[in-house]
């Protein structure tokens, strides 16, 4: 009887087997949807600046706009901004180098807020920071949450997300923005 009681008793937690997660979860799919949609739209926004596609003006015209904002040489800063949006967006869409991709977008949005939109208040309807804050918040949230199960980063330590990854994205994006703004 003692033998049967021991067999029916659940094993201690340390010895319990944790079933491997194989089912596709709504959270995995939702995060993938956010990453792909947000990432590809940001990459497209960068492509407008860099290549003049999707209705964009291209690098020369964007460079003139950057120069008018005080960024000199304007074309160089347009390439940095457009490249950050393009590569950061692709990185998020693919779930590749996610904290760095987030940092690139956060840095560009800090610059946009500091030089263009902050003077117009909060709401986008008045030309304010609303849109830039949303982009920076989504990028930071993805760094914190991690790119999810369906990402190229899933094999790497930073592919899980967390406080260090979020801090990295915010710190690197902030430092990059501060450097650009101080030049």
N, C-alpha and C positions, 0 to 999 in steps of 0.2 A: 504494500500500500504506500509506503514511504517513497518507493521508486516511482510510482505513478504520480504522486503529488509533486515530486521534483520535476518530472517531465512536463506536467501541465502548467507549472509556474513559469511566468514570463522571465526571460533572461534579464540580467541587470542591464541598465541603459548603456553602459560602456560596451557590453557585448552584443547589444541589439544591432541587427543589420539595418542600415538605412537604405530603402529602395532607391535605385537610381532613377532620376527624373527623366522619363522618356516621352511623356505626352507634351504636345504643343500647348503652351498656356496662352491665355488672352494677354497676359502681361508681356510675354516675349514678343508676341505679334504686335501689340500696341506700341512697344518701344521701337520695334523695327519700323513701323509706320511713321512714327514721329521722326526718327533718325533719317529715313529716306526722304520724306517730304521736306523737312526742314533743311537737311543737308543739300539736297539737290536744288532747292530754291536759293539757298545762299551761294552755292556754286554758280548757278545761273546769274545771280546778281554780280558776282565777281567777273564772270565771263562777259557781261555787258561792258564793264570797265576795261577789261583787257583786250577783248577781241571784237567788240562792237556788234555782237550777236544778240538775239532776243530783244531787239529794239534799243540796244545800248549805243553809246556814242563812240566807243573805242578808246584806246589808250591816249592818243594825242588830244582829243577833245576833253577827256576826263582829266588829263594832266593840266590843261589850261584852267579847268575848274578848281583843281587842287591848288594851283599857283595863286588863283584869285583869293583863296582862303588863307594864304600865307605859307603854304608848303612849297619850299623851293629846294631843288628843282621839282616842279609839279609833276612831270611825267614819272620821275622816280618814285615819288610818294603815291601816285596813282597806281603804279605797278605793285608797290608794296601792299596798298589797301586792297586792290583787286585780287592780287595773288593770295592774300590772307583769306579773303572771302571765298575764292575759288577752291583753294586747297583745303581750307578749314571745312568748307561745306562738303567736299568730296570725302574728307576724312570721317566726318560724322556719318555721312550716308553709308559708307562702307564699314563703319565701326573700326577704323584703323587709326592708331595713334590718337585715340579719343581725347585724352587730356590736352594734348598739344593742339589738336584741331579746335577744341573748345577755347583754348587760350587765344588762338589766332582771331576767332570771331569776337571774343570779349574785348581784346585790344582795339580792334577796328571800331567797335561800338562805343568804347570809351572816347576815342578820338572824335567820332561823329557827334557824340553828345557835347563834348567840350568845345568843338569848333563851330558847330552848326545848330544843333537842335535845342540845346539848353537855354539859349536866349529866348526861345519861343514858348517856354513853359512845358507842361506835361503832355497835353493832348496832341495827337498827330494831326487833327483837323486844323490846328494852329501852327503846325510845323514843329511840334514839340518832341520830347524825348520818348514818348510812349512806345513807339516801334523799336527804337534802339534798346530800351530797357527790356522789352520782351525777348528780343534776340539774345541779349547777354544772359538773361535769366534761363532761357531754354538751354543754351550752350553750357552754362554752369550746372544746371540740373542733370544734363546727360553725363557730364564728367563725374558728378557725385553718385548718380545711380549706376553708372557703368553702361557700356554699349549694349549689353544684353547677350542673350544666348546666340543670336544670329549675327555675329560680328567677327571680323577678322582678328580683333584684339582678344577674343575669348581665351586664347592660348597663353596670353601674357598676364603678368601680375597686375598691371594697370587695367586689364580688361574686366575687372570686377567692380571698379568704381570704389568710392569711399571718400572719407575726409581728406586723405593725402592727395588724391587725384583732383578733388574739387579745389583744394588749397593751391595746388600746382597751377591749375588752369587760371584761377583768379590772380595769383601772384605773377605768373609769367605774362598774362594778358595785361595786367596793370602796369608792370615794369616796362613792357614793350610800348604801351601807350604813353607812359611818362617820358620815355626816351624820345619818342617821335614828337611829342608836344614841346619838349624842351629844346629841340634843335631849331 
